Amino acid sequence: MTQSADNDPLKEEVMKALKNCYDPEIPVNLVDLGLIYDVNVNDGNVQISMTLTAQGCGMGPHIAQNVKDEVNKVKGIKGTEVDMVWEPPWTQEKMSDAAKAQLGMI
């Protein structure tokens, strides 16, 4: 995952907020699932590139709106844009060890 200014306190708050976002079908947050590919914070505006576990997932609009809603709660955020991307495709290898353990995969 590429991130702008890794020591940016506002960015850290955005990443925390993203951990409150879930795929309704999987009880693991989007960050640990490896669905967040890129987060850029510039002057209070956030640009997020993310994917879904499956391209045809009907929950995509709901998940993207949840991401916007959670990130926009962060003090200092002016607005959030979410881009759904399909390259590279998501695979289970993108999941954190914590996510794999939570799902009984390790």
Backbone as CSV, one residue per row, in Angstrom:
resi,resn,N_x,N_y,N_z,CA_x,CA_y,CA_z,C_x,C_y,C_z
1,MET,0.845,-1.171,0.000,0.000,0.000,0.000,0.891,1.235,0.000
2,THR,0.615,2.154,-0.875,1.345,3.415,-0.929,0.591,4.429,-0.088
3,GLN,1.339,5.197,0.694,0.706,6.208,1.524,1.541,7.465,1.484
4,SER,0.874,8.604,1.470,1.591,9.870,1.486,1.974,10.219,2.909
5,ALA,3.181,10.697,3.091,3.667,11.196,4.375,3.311,10.264,5.524
6,ASP,4.045,9.158,5.619,3.747,8.149,6.627,3.717,8.701,8.046
7,ASN,4.390,9.813,8.317,4.388,10.385,9.654,3.336,11.482,9.823
8,ASP,2.436,11.632,8.877,1.379,12.637,8.910,0.306,12.214,9.923
9,PRO,0.105,12.999,10.999,-0.891,12.624,12.009,-2.310,12.515,11.449
10,LEU,-2.652,13.366,10.485,-3.981,13.296,9.883,-4.139,11.984,9.122
11,LYS,-3.106,11.584,8.426,-3.130,10.321,7.697,-3.283,9.137,8.649
12,GLU,-2.605,9.213,9.776,-2.727,8.150,10.779,-4.167,8.036,11.265
13,GLU,-4.829,9.170,11.445,-6.231,9.158,11.873,-7.131,8.569,10.784
14,VAL,-6.826,8.866,9.542,-7.584,8.288,8.425,-7.434,6.772,8.435
15,MET,-6.220,6.281,8.633,-5.994,4.834,8.653,-6.757,4.182,9.805
16,LYS,-6.802,4.856,10.956,-7.584,4.339,12.088,-9.067,4.273,11.719
17,ALA,-9.546,5.315,11.062,-10.955,5.347,10.663,-11.275,4.213,9.694
18,LEU,-10.341,3.923,8.801,-10.566,2.847,7.828,-10.684,1.485,8.504
19,LYS,-10.106,1.356,9.677,-10.218,0.092,10.413,-11.616,-0.095,10.997
20,ASN,-12.473,0.929,10.895,-13.876,0.814,11.306,-14.768,0.378,10.156
21,CYS,-14.186,0.146,8.997,-14.951,-0.205,7.795,-14.799,-1.691,7.497
22,TYR,-15.931,-2.324,7.207,-15.957,-3.764,6.995,-16.719,-4.117,5.724
23,ASP,-16.330,-5.229,5.138,-17.159,-5.877,4.131,-18.251,-6.569,4.946
24,PRO,-19.528,-6.321,4.684,-20.597,-6.896,5.501,-20.585,-8.431,5.538
25,GLU,-19.933,-9.045,4.570,-19.920,-10.504,4.523,-18.704,-11.113,5.208
26,ILE,-17.731,-10.264,5.594,-16.492,-10.761,6.196,-16.222,-9.950,7.462
27,PRO,-16.079,-10.600,8.617,-15.929,-9.864,9.877,-14.500,-9.375,10.143
28,VAL,-13.875,-8.804,9.117,-12.517,-8.278,9.228,-12.515,-6.906,8.564
29,ASN,-11.808,-5.935,9.173,-11.811,-4.591,8.596,-11.090,-4.566,7.239
30,LEU,-11.405,-3.554,6.444,-10.885,-3.444,5.078,-9.370,-3.326,5.023
31,VAL,-8.768,-2.678,6.022,-7.312,-2.530,6.045,-6.661,-3.895,6.200
32,ASP,-7.099,-4.671,7.201,-6.502,-5.980,7.436,-6.829,-6.972,6.324
33,LEU,-7.945,-6.766,5.646,-8.252,-7.612,4.495,-7.329,-7.327,3.315
34,GLY,-6.657,-6.177,3.346,-5.777,-5.808,2.244,-6.517,-5.173,1.085
35,LEU,-7.684,-4.630,1.355,-8.491,-4.019,0.289,-8.147,-2.555,0.034
36,ILE,-7.437,-1.929,0.964,-7.034,-0.530,0.796,-5.666,-0.523,0.120
37,TYR,-5.621,-0.027,-1.102,-4.379,-0.039,-1.868,-3.575,1.245,-1.732
38,ASP,-4.240,2.379,-1.617,-3.523,3.649,-1.597,-4.347,4.678,-0.842
39,VAL,-3.685,5.461,-0.002,-4.337,6.542,0.732,-3.456,7.775,0.616
40,ASN,-4.017,8.841,0.111,-3.307,10.111,0.015,-4.136,11.183,0.697
41,VAL,-3.462,11.941,1.556,-4.104,13.062,2.236,-3.367,14.311,1.802
42,ASN,-4.122,15.268,1.246,-3.527,16.511,0.770,-4.426,17.667,1.185
43,ASP,-3.949,18.466,2.129,-4.682,19.647,2.578,-6.101,19.294,3.030
44,GLY,-6.236,18.174,3.753,-7.535,17.784,4.280,-8.414,17.015,3.318
45,ASN,-7.947,16.840,2.090,-8.697,16.044,1.115,-8.056,14.670,1.009
46,VAL,-8.895,13.648,1.019,-8.411,12.273,1.024,-8.797,11.586,-0.280
47,GLN,-7.832,10.900,-0.860,-8.051,10.088,-2.056,-7.681,8.651,-1.681
48,ILE,-8.634,7.743,-1.811,-8.423,6.341,-1.454,-8.636,5.482,-2.687
49,SER,-7.666,4.617,-2.956,-7.824,3.583,-3.979,-7.997,2.271,-3.241
50,MET,-9.054,1.575,-3.569,-9.336,0.319,-2.896,-9.959,-0.664,-3.875
51,THR,-10.058,-1.879,-3.438,-10.672,-2.914,-4.250,-11.656,-3.683,-3.389
52,LEU,-12.233,-4.708,-3.955,-13.129,-5.605,-3.242,-12.606,-7.026,-3.403
53,THR,-13.120,-7.930,-2.590,-12.657,-9.309,-2.701,-13.104,-9.948,-4.010
54,ALA,-14.183,-9.439,-4.583,-14.674,-9.954,-5.868,-15.204,-8.780,-6.685
55,GLN,-14.839,-8.733,-7.949,-15.213,-7.614,-8.804,-16.722,-7.424,-8.927
56,GLY,-17.485,-8.478,-8.910,-18.931,-8.371,-9.063,-19.682,-8.183,-7.756
57,CYS,-18.972,-7.884,-6.668,-19.605,-7.744,-5.353,-20.649,-6.629,-5.387
58,GLY,-21.873,-6.963,-5.085,-22.960,-5.992,-5.080,-22.899,-5.013,-3.929
59,MET,-22.030,-5.272,-2.958,-21.910,-4.403,-1.794,-20.927,-3.254,-2.028
60,GLY,-20.294,-3.195,-3.197,-19.292,-2.178,-3.484,-19.732,-0.757,-3.174
61,PRO,-20.886,-0.312,-3.673,-21.318,1.058,-3.379,-21.534,1.296,-1.880
62,HIS,-22.081,0.318,-1.181,-22.293,0.428,0.262,-20.957,0.544,0.993
63,ILE,-19.991,-0.290,0.622,-18.679,-0.268,1.259,-17.982,1.062,0.996
64,ALA,-18.010,1.543,-0.241,-17.384,2.824,-0.581,-18.025,3.968,0.200
65,GLN,-19.330,3.952,0.359,-20.006,5.002,1.120,-19.625,4.929,2.589
66,ASN,-19.513,3.719,3.116,-19.089,3.545,4.503,-17.677,4.095,4.706
67,VAL,-16.781,3.847,3.739,-15.418,4.382,3.801,-15.466,5.912,3.851
68,LYS,-16.223,6.514,2.953,-16.347,7.981,2.938,-16.888,8.504,4.268
69,ASP,-17.957,7.878,4.752,-18.584,8.334,5.988,-17.621,8.270,7.166
70,GLU,-16.886,7.168,7.287,-15.953,7.011,8.412,-14.784,7.986,8.310
71,VAL,-14.221,8.123,7.133,-13.070,9.020,6.967,-13.498,10.471,7.158
72,ASN,-14.666,10.825,6.692,-15.135,12.205,6.829,-15.434,12.591,8.282
73,LYS,-15.503,11.619,9.191,-15.676,11.898,10.616,-14.383,12.405,11.255
74,VAL,-13.250,12.161,10.596,-11.958,12.556,11.149,-11.841,14.077,11.131
75,LYS,-11.509,14.637,12.286,-11.359,16.089,12.389,-10.254,16.554,11.445
76,GLY,-10.566,17.557,10.630,-9.596,18.100,9.688,-9.765,17.600,8.267
77,ILE,-10.636,16.616,8.075,-10.878,16.101,6.724,-11.965,16.944,6.078
78,LYS,-11.671,17.428,4.876,-12.618,18.262,4.130,-13.490,17.425,3.196
79,GLY,-12.952,16.344,2.679,-13.702,15.501,1.757,-12.918,14.252,1.422
80,THR,-13.636,13.235,0.978,-13.024,11.946,0.671,-13.545,11.434,-0.659
81,GLU,-12.634,10.994,-1.500,-12.979,10.345,-2.761,-12.486,8.907,-2.704
82,VAL,-13.311,7.983,-3.156,-12.954,6.573,-3.176,-12.982,6.096,-4.619
83,ASP,-11.851,5.546,-5.056,-11.765,4.948,-6.387,-11.671,3.442,-6.237
84,MET,-12.607,2.730,-6.864,-12.529,1.266,-6.900,-11.602,0.884,-8.048
85,VAL,-10.609,0.095,-7.734,-9.663,-0.361,-8.745,-9.655,-1.884,-8.750
86,TRP,-9.291,-2.433,-9.888,-9.312,-3.905,-10.018,-7.927,-4.466,-10.333
87,GLU,-6.964,-3.583,-10.475,-5.587,-4.010,-10.721,-4.698,-3.422,-9.642
88,PRO,-3.888,-4.184,-8.989,-3.833,-5.640,-9.116,-5.051,-6.268,-8.445
89,PRO,-5.442,-7.436,-8.916,-6.590,-8.100,-8.300,-6.273,-8.494,-6.858
90,TRP,-7.282,-8.452,-6.025,-7.119,-8.855,-4.628,-6.914,-10.362,-4.541
91,THR,-6.026,-10.766,-3.656,-5.835,-12.180,-3.340,-5.717,-12.306,-1.828
92,GLN,-5.875,-13.491,-1.320,-5.792,-13.729,0.120,-4.418,-13.380,0.679
93,GLU,-3.398,-13.378,-0.161,-2.052,-13.028,0.289,-1.962,-11.573,0.748
94,LYS,-2.900,-10.740,0.346,-2.892,-9.332,0.733,-3.400,-9.131,2.169
95,MET,-3.987,-10.162,2.751,-4.524,-10.069,4.103,-3.398,-10.045,5.133
96,SER,-3.623,-9.313,6.221,-2.662,-9.313,7.319,-2.721,-10.662,8.040
97,ASP,-1.667,-10.956,8.788,-1.675,-12.194,9.576,-2.810,-12.189,10.578
98,ALA,-3.119,-11.007,11.139,-4.233,-10.908,12.089,-5.559,-11.282,11.430
99,ALA,-5.761,-10.840,10.207,-6.988,-11.165,9.477,-7.058,-12.667,9.195
100,LYS,-5.937,-13.229,8.745,-5.908,-14.668,8.469,-6.206,-15.466,9.737
101,ALA,-5.647,-15.048,10.863,-5.899,-15.739,12.128,-7.362,-15.601,12.529
102,GLN,-7.912,-14.416,12.362,-9.319,-14.170,12.722,-10.250,-15.064,11.921
103,LEU,-9.871,-15.336,10.674,-10.703,-16.163,9.801,-10.327,-17.641,9.860
104,GLY,-9.404,-17.983,10.761,-9.012,-19.377,10.933,-8.173,-19.938,9.806
105,MET,-7.450,-19.059,9.112,-6.651,-19.503,7.965,-5.220,-19.867,8.374
106,ILE,-4.816,-19.462,9.595,-3.494,-19.848,10.098,-3.618,-20.276,11.547
